[in-house]
Amino acid sequence: MQIETKRLILRPPKKSDCKDIVEGIGDIDVSKNLSVVPYPYKKTDALWWINKSKKDWRKKESYHFLIELKSEKKVIGATGISKAKDKDKVCTTGSWINNKYWRRGYILEAKIPVIDFIFDKLKLRKIETSAFLGNKASQKMSKKLGFKKEGLKRKSIVCKSTGKIHDVVIYGLLNEEWKKVRPKLIKQIIKKTKEI
């Protein structure tokens, strides 16, 4: 499965993406905001993740989309969906982007069709996401996408790359909330891509 936007291709990972994945997520400025990513991040870590992602896609349990920048034919990040039990119709999502590509609207552009996929194709009713309390950029993006803050889990996660213990902010987005915020986001993306 592949999703295309004006600037991006969102698709499952393949072995040839290994170098770009290591470059992007292997930067401590990226991995310090992710709970389960080791530092240093090695080729063996990337290959393990790629193989796991392929299995998850086949089982339809989780969907990890790599974010490929069309103009450079380069993987610059990823966004993922981890499905919960079908009866709950709730999933979790997360993302990362190579720090050379920060603040250009790529995550927003990638997240819109992925959220559409969650609500329209998977027919789920709620998406949950979380961010370390100190990760203001991630929290800002969640709010922009319409997620509502649902709580704070104090000292609940040890970051694998740094060993630091973090408070975690929890956000949730309901299908009906997404339908209200989506048109405004589409206008923002159109404006952003015209500026570039």
Secondary structure, DSSP 4 states (H G I P E B T S, - for coil): --EE-SSEEEE---GGGHHHHHHHHTSHHHHTT-SS--SS--HHHHHHHHHHHHHHHHHTSEEEEEEEETTTTEEEEEEEEEE--TTTTEEEEEEEE-GGGTTSSHHHHHHHHHHHIIIIIS--SEEEEEEETT-HHHHHHHHHTT-EEEEEEEEEEE-TTT--EEEEEEEEEEHHHHHHHHHHHHHHHHHHHHH-
